[in-house]
Amino acid sequence: MSKIDEFKEFVRKNPSLISQVKDNKMTWQQFYEFYDLYGEDKNIWNNYIRSNNVENNNNKKNTKSTGSSLTEIINMAKNMDVNKVQEGIVSLQKAIGLVSDLFVKDNSNKTSEYKPRPLYKHFED
């Protein structure tokens, strides 16, 4: 199970995080960074997870158990920080460029070593 799948399961267990994002108090990016750094440590999540079981039961009745629906995906896209995504893509492109420079041979060195034979000379001359 990947880290993202574990985070999704953690959010399903704690639906009060969804209300934090809907109220624009936090973003999914911030929650995922907390989860990536600290995991499911209760001390970190105490400020965001409401311990009221009645509210959790009401949220479970209102949400569908079909997984991520289209509206949840749209909400995630709305709350995504585009600048951070762009920075991540740029850094990934740089890393790919560095790796490709290491593994791809430079053809310019081969062409500079080649010296054509003069036309008036034969092989045995």
C-alpha positions in Angstrom: 0.0 0.0 0.0 1.5 3.3 -1.0 1.8 6.3 1.3 -1.1 8.1 -0.5 -3.4 5.1 -0.1 -2.5 5.0 3.6 -3.3 8.8 3.9 -6.7 8.2 2.1 -7.5 5.5 4.6 -6.5 7.7 7.5 -8.9 10.4 6.2 -11.7 7.9 5.9 -11.1 7.0 9.5 -11.1 10.7 10.5 -13.9 12.5 8.5 -13.5 15.7 10.6 -10.4 16.4 8.4 -12.8 16.8 5.4 -14.7 19.5 7.2 -11.4 21.3 8.0 -10.7 21.4 4.2 -14.3 22.4 3.3 -14.1 25.3 5.8 -10.8 26.4 4.2 -9.0 26.1 7.4 -6.4 23.6 5.9 -5.6 22.2 2.5 -5.1 18.6 1.5 -1.5 19.4 0.7 -0.9 20.6 4.3 -2.6 17.5 5.8 -0.6 15.2 3.6 2.6 16.9 4.5 1.7 16.4 8.2 0.9 12.8 7.6 4.1 12.3 5.6 6.2 13.7 8.4 4.5 12.5 11.5 2.2 9.6 10.5 -0.8 8.9 12.6 0.6 10.3 15.8 -2.3 11.5 17.8 -0.5 14.5 19.3 -0.2 16.2 15.9 -3.8 15.5 14.9 -5.5 16.6 18.1 -6.1 20.1 16.8 -7.7 18.8 13.6 -9.6 15.6 14.6 -12.7 16.1 16.6 -13.2 13.5 19.2 -17.0 13.9 19.2 -18.3 10.4 18.2 -21.8 11.7 17.5 -20.5 14.1 14.9 -18.4 11.3 13.4 -21.4 9.0 13.2 -23.4 11.8 11.4 -20.6 12.3 8.9 -20.5 8.6 8.2 -24.2 8.5 7.5 -23.9 11.5 5.1 -20.8 10.4 3.2 -21.0 7.6 0.7 -18.7 4.5 1.1 -18.0 4.3 -2.6 -14.6 5.9 -2.3 -13.6 9.2 -3.8 -16.4 10.7 -5.8 -16.1 13.3 -8.5 -17.0 16.1 -6.1 -14.2 15.1 -3.8 -11.7 15.0 -6.6 -12.9 18.5 -7.8 -12.5 19.8 -4.2 -9.0 18.4 -4.0 -8.1 20.1 -7.3 -9.5 23.4 -6.0 -7.5 23.2 -2.8 -4.3 22.2 -4.5 -1.4 24.7 -4.4 -0.5 25.1 -8.1 2.8 26.8 -7.4 4.0 23.8 -5.2 2.9 21.4 -7.9 4.8 23.4 -10.6 7.9 23.5 -8.4 7.7 19.8 -7.9 7.4 19.2 -11.7 10.4 21.6 -12.4 12.6 19.8 -9.8 11.6 16.4 -11.3 12.5 17.6 -14.8 15.9 18.7 -13.5 16.5 15.4 -11.9 15.5 13.5 -15.0 17.8 15.8 -17.0 20.7 15.0 -14.7 20.1 11.3 -14.8 19.8 11.4 -18.6 23.1 13.3 -18.8 24.8 10.6 -16.8 23.6 7.7 -18.9 23.4 9.2 -22.4 26.8 9.2 -24.2 27.9 12.4 -25.7 28.0 12.0 -29.5 29.9 15.3 -30.0 33.1 13.7 -28.7 32.9 10.9 -31.2 32.5 13.2 -34.2 35.5 15.4 -33.2 37.8 12.3 -33.1 36.9 11.3 -36.6 39.3 12.5 -39.3 38.3 11.9 -42.9 40.8 10.3 -45.2 42.1 12.6 -47.9 40.6 11.8 -51.3 44.0 11.5 -53.1 45.4 8.8 -50.7 44.6 5.2 -51.0 44.6 2.7 -48.1 48.2 1.5 -48.6 49.8 4.9 -49.3 
